[in-house]
Amino acid sequence: MKKKLTGLLLVVVMIAGMFSGCAKNTSPATGSKEETKTETTAGDTGETAGTTEAKSDGAYDLTLYSIQTTDADFNTWLADCEKATGLKINVIAAPTDSDTRQQKITTMLSTGDKSVDIFEINDEMATTFKNSGWLEPLNDTVMTKDILNNFATGYISDMITSSDGNIIGVPGYSGYLALWVNQKIMDEVGVTSLDTLDDFKKYITAATGDGRYGYGGSWEKTYVFNEIAQFVNMFGGDYFDWTNKGNREALQFMYDMVNTLKVTPVDQIADKYEQMNQKFIDGKYGCVFMWGTGSDYDAAGMLGSDKIHMIKIPTFKKSSIFTDSWSYVLNSSSEHKDAAVKFLTYMANEGGMKASWENFDRYPARSDVAEKVVPNDSPVKEMYSIYAQESEVRGRPMLSQTMEFISDIGTIFQDYIQDKITLDEFCDKAQKYVEECQ
């Protein structure tokens, strides 16, 4: 109850304009282009220089609050979108700072602000907003049954469906938390596959030595939640039930990687994806879980079947993988809903997804569109198809008090890894956070 009251008070505080925030946005969550590049901002607002402000003179059909504006191909994408839809779209650049971005979007939605029609929001915001009534349901207009059949049903259900069964967003892409390996290291140690838990342990052990580690984790406290959940799923656990045997086995294995097998270092509790990606590129790790399609590796000349590449998810007790996205959502206070639905329909169909793939390197969220627009020789297409067919595909486990939950779990995980608390204490605390944050 204390957590829920805290969340309500936070909204009130933000509405009053006192943007203090309680926990870092993990945005983890993704390794997509918009999350990894450095951006220039205007003043201390976190907004991109040259932002176009919303107009009230009827010059635009709708206003989009976008995270993509600093991409070099954004103007090309926007021109294509306007041509395809016949809409004149005003764009406001979302703040580049994740805390500021979430706070501003929360304030606009919660106060009934009509200046923005369409927002791009991440999974963390979707989880927080989907039951708020601030977003327009799209079941009858955009995300109809015939369209839904082509999206990952686990993601739709877990991330953008409200408790009333309303679908509140259009996923902008599909991005898996894939297992990436350095093939040169695999060849060096003579490991040919990572299909099972024994294979995985054999590789990360053999790859460790002389300043190199077999496994690299982005274990900063607001990022590690992704990997904890990934291991829990592979061990057959349930992230919301910390009495589950699989959960304990997953946490014990992560502890053992640091303290018993010594195949991963404790100091990576400071690493986010940017730091871990660079270390992986530099050959300091044998494998990592990472989002995205490998654009950072490609830019470094390290992407390829003989270098760094994705592999199938090992089956410990089951093969399970997360997909994430940023979704386009419709402000329920919008005064331009017809135009907004037209835009969203475009983004949910082949034209919009093709444009996002070509301009932003966003892998299409619809499997049928991906089959059409992604080249057959793409290693991403081959592996993503395997994930979709052979693994359990899920949205990440989040609760309504998302940011507090992520930060709390990350904090006690770091305490556990450093022997400050026991496994029993971790599980007791984690279950308490589940109950307080839902």
GUMARLUM-49946 format. One record per residue (C-alpha): y negated, x negated, z. Coordinates in steps of 0.001 Angstrom, whole numbers, plus 500000, padded with zeros to 6 digits. Each point is the difference from the previous one (the first is absolute). Example, Ala and Ser with C-alpha at 12.3 -4.5 7.8 and 13.67 -1.06 7.14 Angstrom:
# GUMARLUM-49946
504500487700507800;496560498630499340;
# end
This chain:
# GUMARLUM-49946
500000500000500000;497646497135500809;500426498599496480;499291503389498413;496839500446502026;498963496491499056;500449500864496317;497868503130500308;497290498121501817;500065497335497298;499239502599497320;497067501276502064;498734496460500445;500237499325496288;498225503228499131;497156498867502210;499840496815497950;501255497598502656;502520498140497877;501867497980502582;503631500545498850;503118499481502087;502487498145497814;500067498063496761;501034501785496851;503165498289498912;499495500763496423;502628498190500254;501099501104498760;499743499298496579;500000496965497849;498234501788497172;497038498374498295;497330501868501887;501316498739503312;500260496293499217;496811499048498220;496742498851501578;497133502371499388;496214499669500167;498287502557502204;496462501247500345;498474499447503409;502270500705502950;501190503419498870;503164498789498352;499043501785496781;500069498268496658;496690498850498570;498755502288497257;501638503110501419;499116503209498153;498932502644502473;501029503634499674;497697502163497891;498998503567500768;498274500853496720;503095501086498115;500216496768497988;503625499534501078;503025502274500054;501480498369503083;499633497010502321;502815497526500635;500091497719503058;501929497029498642;501514496761501269;500344498639496463;496378499408499027;500053496204500297;502937499668497621;498945498330496745;501509502853497986;498563502862502035;497335500985497464;502609500074497229;502221502208502131;497098502321500834;498958500355496353;503586500809499001;500287502523502825;496784501769499031;501032500099496349;503445501412500806;498749502672502419;496615500816498499;498495499508503475;496902498054500982;501047498167503155;497650498597502601;501530497120501959;499232498821503500;501538496656500945;502009500263503205;499249497394502680;502110496883499600;500506499663503756;503006502118500942;498653501176503370;496650501009498536;501712501739497091;502244502113502193;497189500878502374;497671501123497200;502661502097498289;500974501569503328;496381500877500718;499356501510496565;503128502134500085;499695501118503614;496359501076499601;500543501961496797;497915497591497921;499914501303496408;498644496851498318;503461498676499071;502660502035498226;502868497524499602;500928497211502417;502523497195499636;501839499644503322;502858497811501186;503158501060501823;498398499493503397;497197502429499195;502378502437498298;502081500178503172;496913500605502114;498364502550497677;502897501995498536;500115502549502834;496236500131500601;499066502713497492;497416497649498475;501971499556496753;500716502613497359;503712500807499450;501131499087496472;503383501753499806;498873502809497701;497563498059497824;501031496366499502;503158499016501881;502169502810498682;503790499928500133;500451498715496452;497661497084500732;501468499231503429;503467499410498593;498797496686498588;498544498576503225;501933498304502810;500891503026502106;500331497974503209;496466498685499637;498533503423499188;501724501541503004;499261497200502460;496410499181499087;498042502747498214;501620503288501021;498474501871502926;501940501732502748;499359503263498108;501582498612496830;496704499389498201;499804496971497709;496559498493500458;499910497084497548;500885498475496652;501546496531500446;498046497449497990;502923497610499574;503381498974501363;500254496743501909;503153498815501728;500311497732503019;502345497767498032;501990496953501026;498751496966498080;501889496701499796;499240496507498799;502746499351497442;499508496230500123;500846500056503699;502981502294499421;501325497590497367;499371497032502264;502060501426502877;502688501492497758;499559503666500925;500526502378497096;499527503445501553;498427501766502960;501987503221499880;501134500193503629;498833499076503489;502306496966499944;498510498902496659;496496500410501362;500732497992503158;501731497290497976;497004499603497697;497219500012502586;501978497482502080;500746497679497088;496422500172498724;498548498919503359;499191496342500639;497469497220499457;497021502240500715;501317502907497937;501251503354501285;502531502385498529;498082503184500798;496270500677500072;498511503062501656;496455501352500017;500135500636503713;496352500467500970;499998502942502400;498611502568497536;502267498846497147;503385499368501647;500692503723500313;501100499985496353;502721497405500551;501175501427503311;500516503341498269;501704498312497042;502546498235502215;500520503152502082;500870501908496836;502351497277498717;501833500053503331;500341503793499747;497497500816502728;497265502579500453;496471498687500551;499077503043502082;503055499733502279;500098496792502001;503226500995501740;501717499512496623;502465497106499882;498791498972496552;496453499517501303;501211497635502691;502104498031497541;497025499611497674;497683498750502726;502666497657501375;500473498535496526;496265499407499556;499903498348503427;502986497828499122;498405498853496741;497246498411502100;501710498974503193;503693499448499238;500419499269496295;496484498531499811;499695500979496351;496484501405500355;497106498757502164;498389501839502874;496526498971498848;500207502407497055;498892502702502441;496511499056498751;500866500435496306;498946502893497797;501182500367496400;497367497676498569;501045497093502203;503714500590499533;499670500338496225;498329496607499735;502618498339502201;502756501574497922;498376498772496795;499808496527501549;503776499966500531;499924500241503795;502326503031500166;503224501034498313;499347503750499921;497473502606501109;499533503748499995;496842500680497986;498203502851498252;498857500035496398;501199498872496602;499542496262500538;496500499591498549;499160497264502525;503145498082499068;499269500455496319;496452498679500424;501423496925501725;502532499407497199;502850500730502400;501313503345498721;503294500003498138;503764500236500258;500176496244500609;497122500016502502;498846502872502227;501435503425499214;501165503288501531;503619500627500873;502031503003501119;499635501065503607;502975498685501998;502313502562501527;500313499303503712;501171503457500989;498143501709497167;497692499072497151;496575501453500732;496544499251498654;496437501230500528;497569501039497323;496295500367500661;496978501232498092;496347500897500085;499637503674499162;497254502062498409;499095502949502242;497668502973499615;497358500672502642;500477503604501133;496192500291500223;499528499009496357;497810502239497900;501547498701496763;503671500826500504;500674501038496410;498774496627498719;501843498218502807;503279501734499120;499508498966496377;499549496377501097;503019500123502328;502175501563497316;499123497102497708;500860497451502734;503326501729500711;501067499860496367;500823497347497439;496452499299498811;498607499243503446;502965497940501125;500049498016496783;496307499212500409;500535498835503579;502894497765498927;498046498458497140;496733499482501879;501001499487503622;503610498795499785;501034503069502009;503648500834499391;500317503702499061;501019502216502898;501949502271497638;503349498606498899;499865501718496597;496553498545499263;501080496528501121;502918500190497604;497588500709497135;497033497724500660;501395496904501734;501507497476497539;503789499740500123;499869496233500462;497958500361503181;501906498574502999;498089502444502166;501332502951498002;503579498763500232;499907499477503752;497990503143500779;502604502006498077;502740498441502109;498132500851503197;499528503608498904;503662500408499061;501842497954502625;497874500023503154;498760502678502352;496285500265499150;497741501014502874;496360500265500959;499082497872502975;500408501612503462;496544500952501249;498681502405502604;496763501951500263;498427497349502239;500897497485497304;497852496995500796;500664500060503719;503741500297499355;500044497064497580;497977497757502301;501953500910503147;503383499337498384;498743496711498569;498694498860503364;503241500593501882;502012498480497139;498038496771500355;500558500111503756;503739500460499459;500294497171497471;498200497699502456;502274500960502933;497226501775501865;502045503210500166;503701500795499574;501617502056497256;500484502868502459;496316499905500897;499027499934496316;502137503051499216;498679501932503013;496386499255499053;500596500767496310;501483503416500808;497032500745502245;497617499195497139;501956502284497652;499603502884502427;496301499318500675;498885499445496388;501669502911498189;
# end
